[in-house]
Amino acid sequence: MDEQEAQQPLPVVPFSTPELLGIANVIWGYVKYLKTLPPSPEGEKRIAILEHVGDQLQAELASGNAQIQMPLDAEEVTELLEAMIGFIGQIKRLFPKNRERDEVISTVNYWRLRLISIITEHIE
């Protein structure tokens, strides 16, 4: 992605409040995992970006507004998508295969694919 594409506003991606609460939990769970890894400049940058997105999301959710609008730049969206993938990987490694685990994986994957689909439509 070149600098001009990174500066373009991204499309609105509608999520319900319960979905946004779930996404916030994914972010915080993945940040917690990242903090267990050996420190690196790249890791610290990822943590900072995800913490910023998570803080922003929590503030919006706490505001009580019926409509939450949270603009993210391309780097933040990329880290959010990576966090979703990483979270799914952690769930697969940490929890035995069962219906509940599979539902969590399916839900997070659905959010990820929905986000990708809407952004891809916007770019093309």
C-alpha positions in Angstrom: 0.0 0.0 0.0 1.5 3.3 -1.0 1.3 6.5 1.1 -1.6 7.9 -0.9 -3.7 4.8 -0.3 -2.9 4.9 3.4 -4.3 8.4 3.6 -7.6 7.7 1.9 -10.5 7.4 4.3 -11.8 3.9 4.8 -15.4 3.0 4.5 -17.9 2.7 7.3 -18.2 -0.8 8.6 -21.3 -1.4 10.6 -21.0 -3.5 13.8 -23.6 -3.8 16.6 -22.7 -2.8 20.1 -22.3 -6.5 21.3 -20.0 -7.1 18.4 -17.9 -4.1 19.2 -17.7 -5.3 22.8 -16.5 -8.6 21.5 -13.9 -7.0 19.2 -12.7 -4.9 22.2 -12.2 -8.2 24.1 -10.3 -9.7 21.2 -8.0 -6.7 21.1 -7.3 -6.8 24.8 -6.8 -10.6 24.8 -4.3 -10.3 22.0 -2.5 -7.4 23.5 -2.1 -9.4 26.7 -0.6 -12.3 24.6 1.8 -9.9 22.7 3.1 -8.6 26.0 4.2 -12.1 26.9 6.5 -12.3 23.9 10.1 -11.1 24.0 10.2 -7.3 23.5 11.0 -5.9 20.1 10.5 -2.6 18.4 7.9 -4.1 16.0 6.1 -5.8 18.9 6.0 -2.6 20.9 4.6 -0.7 17.9 1.9 -3.3 17.4 1.0 -3.2 21.1 0.8 0.7 21.0 -1.4 0.7 18.0 -3.8 -2.0 19.4 -3.9 -0.3 22.8 -4.8 3.0 21.1 -7.6 1.3 19.1 -8.8 -0.6 22.2 -8.8 2.6 24.3 -10.7 4.5 21.5 -13.2 1.7 21.2 -13.8 1.5 25.0 -14.2 5.3 25.2 -16.8 5.2 22.4 -18.7 2.3 24.0 -18.7 4.0 27.4 -20.1 7.2 25.9 -23.5 5.6 25.6 -24.0 7.0 22.0 -26.4 4.9 20.0 -24.2 5.3 17.0 -20.5 4.7 17.4 -18.1 6.1 14.8 -14.5 5.3 15.2 -12.3 6.2 12.3 -9.3 4.0 11.8 -6.4 4.4 9.5 -5.0 1.7 7.3 -2.3 0.7 9.8 -4.8 0.4 12.6 -7.1 -1.7 10.4 -4.2 -4.0 9.5 -3.3 -4.5 13.1 -6.9 -5.1 14.1 -7.1 -7.8 11.4 -3.8 -9.3 12.5 -5.0 -9.3 16.1 -8.2 -11.2 15.1 -6.0 -13.8 13.3 -3.7 -14.1 16.2 -6.5 -14.3 18.7 -8.0 -17.2 16.7 -4.7 -18.9 16.8 -4.4 -18.6 20.5 -7.9 -19.9 21.1 -7.1 -22.9 18.9 -3.9 -23.6 20.9 -5.2 -23.0 24.4 -8.7 -24.5 24.4 -9.8 -28.0 23.5 -12.0 -28.4 20.4 -15.6 -28.0 21.4 -18.8 -26.2 20.3 -18.1 -23.1 22.3 -14.5 -22.7 21.1 -15.7 -23.2 17.5 -18.4 -20.6 17.9 -15.9 -18.1 19.2 -13.5 -18.8 16.3 -16.4 -18.6 13.8 -17.6 -15.3 15.2 -14.2 -13.6 15.2 -13.6 -14.9 11.7 -17.0 -13.5 10.6 -16.0 -10.1 11.9 -12.6 -10.3 10.2 -14.1 -11.4 6.8 -16.8 -8.7 7.0 -14.3 -6.0 7.6 -12.1 -7.3 4.8 -15.0 -7.5 2.4 -16.3 -4.0 3.0 -12.8 -2.5 2.7 -12.0 -4.5 -0.4 -15.2 -3.2 -2.0 -14.2 0.3 -1.2 -10.7 0.0 -2.7 -11.8 -1.6 -6.0 
